[in-house]
């Protein structure tokens, strides 16, 4: 018995060694500069990420800013998987836009299967391909049009009013706040009401079931499991083995909880015809309106609806709440920017009779520039991914990126080039004044090309409503715990900020 077990273990070790090393000659054969790999982690940057020394979002940064900074294209290995990095702006434009037909897909996330989590994962827009992706993209893009956002707007404003009440209590107590915490509470409530028809006030009831399940789903500190990161990396690097071992794509309990809410809401809307002007409602309407022009089978509609609503939360929660944290961090440091923003909020609201209307928010142009600059200056994200879907030849380098290869576009250098922004090395919202001719391509916060984020305007609306309700009566100032240096991601968490973003709020006189 023991001999058989030892043989099995030995065979598994040999298989793992072969899996990790079988492509180690990939870049050498193709004449692409690369970071040398070693068993089992791959290249040095991958080892640092896998060992928790750097964030996964900084994996390319270590190489692109140092030994490969003068290379347009280079490669590295994440365990046994080769990854190509594009480190050149003109080539990035080709990959993301001009030659999109060679890079139509994103990284395959998770694995296919009959389980609920696998069905949701495989039907998310990020995992869809070909005509099905185009059809779903058309529907979701229409759901986030200006007209649709305008009818969702009152739901989010109500969350802003809850935020105001919470802030006043904090100010009365003289307590510090952690910006990511209040931004995440606001974001969850906003997405629950504008997305799924749930009226919450998590500021008054922070331990409500929806919030606890939602935070567990995204692996938030204090709610997620210590194994969340390991599970995600394992599925990403070895999806077939993860499927064989039954490793779930998402934490099971919160996945079933959220999907059940979406399904019940969807079925109720279909059965009764009830309208609420939220994301589920507008997607249902778009599906009906496009039945004759878009080929989506009747039996596919529910799982597609559930998956897109699910993806909205998975993709939007962390990005929106972290973006708001960065804005507060910058407003604490750059008081002159804060004063200009406060003046604009006061002026626009006075003109609107104090109402935080959709039209008033559109008038806040300086706020738009502040949000853009916070997404440009020392962005926590450094690259966008695309999957090469057919062999791509780069003539001036005489190299070919093969079909099936993962490609990362490292965009940090684009955001700091003198020719792209007037004042690229400083935090300056005026970098986005039209007269200064900012390079629109170099602003990568929501991606570029056909695979760019379809919910960009929704994210901006949520952020603007948060900031108006936070700032119209209060101002953020430095506190004892404030980090007045650069913000960094915690490598041991999923989108966690090292040390948090702390400040105090003062009543405006």
C-alpha positions in Angstrom: 0.0 0.0 0.0 2.7 2.5 1.0 4.7 1.7 -2.1 1.7 2.5 -4.3 1.2 5.8 -2.5 4.9 6.7 -2.9 4.7 5.9 -6.6 1.6 8.0 -7.0 3.3 10.9 -5.1 6.4 10.5 -7.3 4.3 10.5 -10.5 2.5 13.7 -9.3 5.8 15.4 -8.6 7.1 14.4 -12.1 3.9 15.7 -13.7 4.1 19.0 -11.8 7.8 19.4 -12.8 6.9 18.8 -16.4 3.9 21.1 -16.3 6.1 24.0 -14.9 9.1 23.5 -17.1 7.8 22.2 -20.5 7.6 25.7 -22.0 10.7 27.3 -20.5 12.3 27.5 -24.0 9.3 29.4 -25.4 10.7 32.9 -25.5 14.3 31.8 -26.4 12.9 30.0 -29.5 11.0 33.0 -30.6 13.7 35.6 -30.0 11.8 37.5 -27.3 13.8 38.9 -24.4 12.6 37.3 -21.2 13.2 36.9 -17.5 14.8 33.5 -16.9 12.6 31.0 -15.1 13.3 28.4 -12.5 11.2 25.6 -11.0 8.6 25.9 -9.6 7.6 29.6 -9.5 8.8 30.7 -12.9 10.5 34.1 -13.3 11.7 36.2 -10.3 8.7 38.6 -10.4 6.3 35.7 -10.4 8.1 34.2 -7.4 7.8 37.4 -5.5 4.1 37.6 -6.3 3.4 34.0 -5.4 5.4 34.3 -2.2 3.4 37.4 -1.1 6.3 39.8 -1.4 4.6 42.0 -4.0 1.1 42.5 -5.2 -0.1 40.5 -8.2 -0.9 43.9 -9.7 2.8 44.8 -9.6 4.0 41.6 -11.3 5.0 43.4 -14.6 6.3 46.5 -12.9 9.4 44.9 -11.4 10.7 43.9 -14.8 9.2 46.7 -17.0 10.7 49.5 -14.9 14.2 48.0 -14.6 16.0 45.4 -16.8 13.4 45.5 -19.6 12.5 49.2 -19.6 14.0 49.7 -23.1 12.3 46.6 -24.6 9.1 47.0 -26.6 8.2 43.4 -25.9 9.5 41.0 -23.3 8.3 37.8 -21.5 8.2 36.1 -18.2 6.8 32.9 -16.7 4.2 32.6 -14.0 5.0 29.0 -12.9 4.8 27.2 -16.2 2.8 29.8 -18.1 4.6 32.2 -20.5 3.3 35.8 -20.5 4.1 38.4 -23.1 4.4 42.0 -21.9 3.8 45.0 -24.3 6.0 47.9 -23.1 5.5 50.3 -26.0 2.6 52.8 -26.6 2.3 52.4 -30.3 2.3 48.6 -30.1 -0.2 48.8 -27.3 -2.6 50.8 -29.6 -2.3 48.0 -32.1 -3.0 45.3 -29.6 -5.9 47.0 -27.9 -7.5 48.8 -30.9 -6.1 48.6 -34.4 -5.4 44.8 -34.5 -8.1 43.9 -32.0 -9.2 41.0 -34.2 -6.0 39.2 -33.0 -6.7 39.9 -29.3 -10.5 39.6 -28.9 -10.6 37.7 -25.6 -9.6 38.2 -22.0 -7.9 35.8 -19.7 -10.1 32.7 -19.3 -11.2 32.9 -15.7 -12.2 29.8 -13.8 -13.4 26.7 -15.5 -16.5 25.4 -17.3 -18.9 22.9 -15.6 -22.4 22.2 -14.5 -22.2 23.7 -11.0 -23.9 27.1 -10.4 -20.5 28.9 -9.8 -19.1 27.4 -13.0 -22.1 28.4 -15.1 -22.0 32.0 -13.7 -18.3 32.2 -14.4 -18.4 31.0 -17.9 -21.3 33.3 -18.9 -19.8 36.5 -17.6 -19.0 39.0 -20.3 -15.3 38.8 -19.5 -15.4 35.1 -20.4 -17.7 35.2 -23.4 -16.2 35.0 -26.9 -17.2 35.7 -30.5 -20.8 36.6 -31.4 -22.2 35.8 -27.9 -19.8 38.3 -26.4 -20.8 40.9 -29.0 -24.5 40.4 -28.3 -24.1 40.6 -24.5 -21.7 43.6 -24.8 -24.3 45.4 -26.9 -27.0 44.8 -24.2 -24.8 45.8 -21.3 -23.4 48.9 -23.1 -27.0 50.1 -23.7 -27.8 49.5 -20.1 -25.2 52.0 -19.1 -26.1 54.7 -21.5 -26.7 58.3 -20.2 -30.4 57.9 -20.4 -30.4 54.7 -18.4 -28.0 56.1 -15.8 -30.3 59.1 -15.3 -33.2 56.9 -14.3 -30.9 54.9 -11.9 -29.5 58.1 -10.4 -32.2 58.6 -7.6 -31.5 55.2 -6.1 -27.8 56.1 -5.6 -28.6 59.6 -4.3 -30.6 57.9 -1.5 -27.4 56.1 -0.5 -25.6 59.4 -0.5 -28.2 60.7 2.0 -27.5 57.7 4.3 -23.8 58.6 3.9 -24.4 62.1 5.1 -26.2 60.9 8.2 -23.3 58.6 9.0 -20.7 61.2 8.5 -22.4 63.6 10.9 -22.3 61.0 13.7 -18.6 60.4 13.1 -17.8 64.1 13.1 -19.8 64.6 16.3 -17.7 61.9 18.0 -14.5 63.3 16.7 -13.4 59.9 15.3 -11.1 59.2 12.4 -12.5 57.4 9.4 -10.9 54.8 7.1 -11.9 56.0 3.6 -11.9 52.5 2.0 -14.4 51.3 4.7 -17.0 54.1 4.2 -16.4 54.0 0.4 -17.1 50.2 0.4 -20.2 50.6 2.5 -21.5 53.2 0.1 -20.5 51.2 -3.0 -22.3 48.0 -1.7 -25.5 49.9 -0.9 -25.4 51.7 -4.3 -24.9 48.5 -6.2 -27.5 46.7 -4.2 -30.2 49.3 -4.9 -29.3 50.4 -8.5 -28.3 46.9 -9.5 -30.6 44.4 -7.7 -33.5 46.3 -6.3 -32.4 46.0 -2.6 -33.0 48.9 -0.3 -30.2 48.8 2.3 -28.6 51.2 4.8 -25.4 49.5 5.7 -24.2 52.6 7.6 -26.9 51.9 10.2 -26.8 48.1 9.9 -23.2 47.2 8.8 -23.7 43.5 9.6 -26.8 43.0 7.4 -26.7 39.7 5.5 -26.2 41.1 2.1 -23.1 43.1 3.1 -21.6 40.2 4.9 -22.1 37.9 2.0 -20.9 40.5 -0.5 -17.7 41.1 1.4 -17.1 37.4 1.8 -17.5 36.9 -1.9 -14.8 39.5 -2.8 -12.5 38.3 0.0 -12.5 41.6 1.9 -10.3 41.8 5.1 -12.1 40.4 8.0 -14.7 38.6 5.9 -12.8 36.5 3.3 -10.8 33.4 3.9 -7.1 33.3 4.1 -7.2 30.8 1.3 -9.1 33.1 -1.2 -5.9 34.3 -2.9 -4.4 30.8 -3.0 -7.7 29.5 -4.5 -7.8 32.2 -7.2 -4.1 31.7 -8.1 -4.6 27.9 -8.3 -7.7 28.2 -10.6 -5.9 30.8 -12.8 -2.8 28.7 -13.3 -4.3 25.2 -13.3 -8.0 25.4 -14.1 -8.3 21.8 -15.3 -6.8 20.4 -12.1 -9.0 22.8 -10.0 -12.1 21.4 -11.8 -10.9 17.8 -11.2 -10.5 18.6 -7.5 -13.8 20.4 -7.2 -12.2 23.8 -6.1 -15.1 26.3 -6.5 -14.7 29.3 -8.8 -16.2 31.5 -6.0 -16.8 31.0 -2.3 -19.8 28.8 -2.4 -22.2 30.3 0.2 -22.0 33.9 -0.9 -22.1 32.9 -4.6 -25.4 31.0 -4.1 -26.8 33.8 -1.9 -26.1 36.6 -4.5 -27.1 34.5 -7.5 -30.4 33.5 -5.8 -31.3 37.2 -5.2 -30.6 38.0 -8.8 -32.5 35.0 -10.1 -35.6 35.7 -8.0 -35.6 39.4 -8.9 -35.3 38.6 -12.6 -38.1 36.0 -12.5 -40.3 38.4 -10.6 -39.8 41.2 -13.1 -40.4 38.8 -16.1 -43.6 37.4 -14.5 -45.1 40.7 -13.3 -43.7 43.2 -15.7 -42.7 45.4 -12.7 -40.2 48.2 -13.4 -37.9 49.8 -11.0 -35.3 51.5 -13.1 -32.3 49.5 -11.9 -29.7 47.5 -13.8 -31.7 44.2 -13.8 -34.7 46.2 -15.1 -32.8 47.9 -17.9 -31.1 44.7 -19.0 -34.4 42.9 -19.1 -35.8 45.8 -21.3 -32.7 45.7 -23.6 -33.1 41.9 -24.0 -36.7 42.4 -25.1 -35.9 45.3 -27.4 -33.1 43.5 -29.2 -34.8 40.0 -29.5 -35.2 40.4 -33.3 -31.6 41.6 -33.9 -29.6 39.8 -31.4 -29.4 36.0 -31.3 -29.8 35.0 -27.6 -31.8 31.8 -27.0 -34.6 32.0 -24.5 -33.1 29.3 -22.2 -29.8 31.3 -22.1 -31.4 34.6 -21.0 -31.6 33.9 -17.2 -28.0 32.7 -16.8 -26.7 35.5 -18.9 -28.7 38.0 -16.8 -27.4 36.5 -13.6 -23.8 36.4 -14.8 -23.7 40.0 -16.0 -25.3 41.3 -12.7 -22.9 39.1 -10.8 -19.9 40.4 -12.8 -21.0 44.0 -12.2 -20.5 43.5 -8.5 -17.3 41.4 -8.8 -15.6 43.9 -11.2 -17.1 47.1 -9.8 -17.0 46.8 -6.0 -13.3 46.9 -5.4 -12.5 49.2 -8.2 -15.0 51.9 -7.2 -14.2 51.8 -3.5 -10.5 51.8 -4.1 -10.8 54.7 -6.5 -12.8 56.7 -4.0 -10.1 55.9 -1.4 -7.5 57.3 -3.7 -9.5 60.5 -4.2 -9.8 61.1 -0.5 -6.1 60.4 0.0 -5.2 63.0 -2.7 -7.7 65.6 -1.3 -6.1 65.3 2.1 -2.6 65.9 0.7 -3.5 68.5 -2.0 -5.6 71.0 -0.1 -5.6 73.5 -3.0 -7.2 70.8 -5.2 -9.8 70.2 -2.4 -10.6 73.9 -2.2 -11.3 74.1 -6.0 -13.5 71.0 -5.8 -15.4 72.4 -2.8 -16.0 75.7 -4.6 -17.3 73.9 -7.7 -19.7 71.7 -5.6 -21.0 74.8 -3.8 -21.5 76.7 -7.0 -23.3 74.0 -8.9 -25.5 72.9 -6.0 -26.5 76.5 -5.4 -27.5 76.9 -9.0 -29.5 73.6 -8.8 -31.3 74.7 -5.6 -29.4 72.3 -3.5 -30.6 69.2 -5.4 -28.0 66.6 -6.3 -29.6 66.1 -9.7 -28.2 64.1 -12.6 -27.8 67.4 -14.6 -26.0 69.1 -11.7 -23.5 66.2 -11.6 -22.8 66.6 -15.3 -21.9 70.3 -14.6 -19.1 69.3 -12.2 -16.2 69.3 -14.8 -13.5 69.9 -12.3 -14.6 66.8 -10.3 -14.4 64.9 -13.6 -10.8 66.0 -13.9 -10.0 65.1 -10.3 -11.3 61.6 -10.8 -9.3 61.2 -14.0 -6.1 62.5 -12.4 -6.5 60.1 -9.5 -6.8 57.3 -12.0 -3.7 58.5 -13.9 -1.2 59.6 -11.2 0.5 56.7 -9.6 -2.3 54.3 -10.6 -2.4 51.2 -8.5 -3.2 49.2 -11.6 -0.3 48.9 -14.1 -1.5 46.6 -16.9 -4.4 45.3 -18.9 -4.7 41.7 -20.2 -5.7 40.3 -23.6 -5.5 36.8 -25.0 -3.9 36.4 -28.4 -6.6 34.6 -30.4 -4.6 34.2 -33.6 -0.9 34.3 -34.4 0.3 38.0 -34.4 3.4 38.9 -36.3 5.4 42.1 -35.3 7.3 43.0 -38.5 9.9 45.5 -37.1 10.9 43.0 -34.4 10.5 39.9 -36.6 8.7 38.0 -33.8 5.4 36.3 -33.5 3.1 36.1 -30.5 1.4 32.7 -30.9 -2.3 32.0 -30.6 -3.3 31.2 -27.0 -0.6 33.4 -25.4 -1.5 35.8 -22.6 -0.5 39.4 -23.3 -0.1 42.1 -20.7 -0.1 45.8 -21.8 2.0 47.6 -19.3 0.7 51.2 -19.4 2.4 53.0 -16.5 5.0 54.7 -18.8 2.2 56.0 -21.1 0.8 58.0 -18.2 4.1 59.7 -17.3 5.2 60.8 -20.8 5.8 64.5 -21.4 4.1 64.4 -24.7 0.9 62.7 -23.3 0.2 65.1 -20.4 1.2 68.7 -19.6 2.4 68.0 -16.1 2.8 64.2 -16.0 5.0 63.9 -12.9 2.8 65.9 -10.6 -0.8 65.4 -9.3 -2.6 68.0 -11.4 -6.2 67.7 -12.4 -5.5 70.4 -15.1 -3.7 67.7 -17.0 -7.2 66.8 -18.3 -8.2 70.3 -19.4 -9.1 69.9 -23.1 -6.8 72.8 -24.1 -3.9 70.9 -22.7 -4.6 68.1 -25.2 -4.3 65.1 -22.9 -3.6 61.8 -24.7 -6.9 60.0 -24.3 -5.3 56.6 -25.1 -2.8 57.1 -22.3 -5.6 57.3 -19.7 -6.0 53.6 -19.0 -8.2 53.5 -15.9 -11.1 51.7 -17.7 -9.1 50.1 -20.5 -9.1 50.9 -24.2 -10.7 49.4 -27.3 -13.7 47.1 -27.7 -12.9 45.2 -24.5 -12.8 48.4 -22.3 -15.1 48.5 -19.3 -18.7 49.0 -20.4 -19.7 50.4 -17.0 -17.3 53.3 -17.0 -20.0 56.0 -16.8 -21.9 54.0 -14.1 -18.7 53.9 -12.0 -18.1 57.7 -12.5 -21.7 58.4 -11.5 -21.4 56.4 -8.2 -18.1 58.2 -7.4 -19.5 61.7 -8.1 -22.6 61.1 -5.9 -20.4 59.8 -3.1 -18.0 62.8 -3.3 -20.8 65.4 -3.4 -22.5 64.0 -0.3 -19.2 63.6 1.5 -17.9 67.1 0.7 -20.9 69.4 0.6 -20.8 69.9 4.4 -17.5 68.4 5.4 -13.8 68.4 4.4 -11.3 65.5 4.9 -8.1 66.5 6.7 -5.0 64.6 7.9 -5.2 62.6 11.1 -2.7 60.7 13.3 -3.1 57.6 11.1 -3.0 59.3 7.7 -0.5 58.1 5.2 0.8 61.2 3.4 3.0 59.2 1.1 2.2 56.9 -1.8 -0.6 54.3 -1.5 0.5 50.7 -1.9 -1.5 47.5 -2.3 -1.1 44.8 0.3 0.3 41.7 -1.4 -1.4 39.4 1.1 -4.9 40.6 0.3 -7.1 40.8 -2.7 -7.1 44.5 -3.6 -6.3 45.5 0.0 -4.5 48.8 0.8 -1.5 48.7 3.1 -2.3 50.5 6.3 -5.7 51.8 5.0 -6.5 55.3 4.0 -7.2 57.3 7.3 -8.4 60.8 7.8 -10.7 63.0 9.9 -13.7 64.9 8.6 -14.2 68.5 9.7 -17.5 70.4 9.5 -17.3 73.1 6.8 -18.2 76.6 8.1 
